[in-house]
């Protein structure tokens, strides 16, 4: 039995759920776990607690699928690093991990997409969360997740999806150099900003200098 984990990632409003539905229709994935859809189903839970309950159910379903060695897929903004150890552990157990990253040109488009989704009855995301997650997501793609997955496909998800670059095994190929450089510059700018923040903290706390 092939043990496959598929991750659909990208900033808020990138179209992750729609893309997942397309992969299901094409027979690429079978078992899709979506925390947002779980939250929608929790009508008996007060609105302020739904995301917490949905997150717990999401992890429970994901763990169950992995224990049963089901081919499984989930979506994430990739703005955190919580899945890194899980991916590494699964690979050690013989799982194949594929990452689809749906890119947007800039954070303004991310905000616009979420606004349009709300106008059509979809769920909202606070603007400060959208703006905080956007550069972190791109940075984590380049400097963390790209290293650990078996294959990765980064798609510019506009009117017609275009493949920006992809990874198979240890090889990375760039198909849209201009868009690749745009994404890389977002990641590098976030890295530089983070380093400046760390320097300021060290200046405020001299005793932390030299510590890692």
Secondary structure, 3 states (H helix, E strand, C coil): CCCEEEEEEECCCCCHHHHHHHHHHCCCCCEEECHHHHHHHCCCCCHHHHHHHHHHHHHHHHHHHHHCCCCEEEEECCCCCCCHHHHHHHHHCCCEEEEEEEECCCHHHHHHHHHHHHHCCCCCCCHHHHHHHHHHHHHHHHHHHHHHCCEEEEEECCCCCEEEEEEECCEEEECCHHHHHHHHHHHHHHHHHHHHHHHHHHHHCHHHCCCC
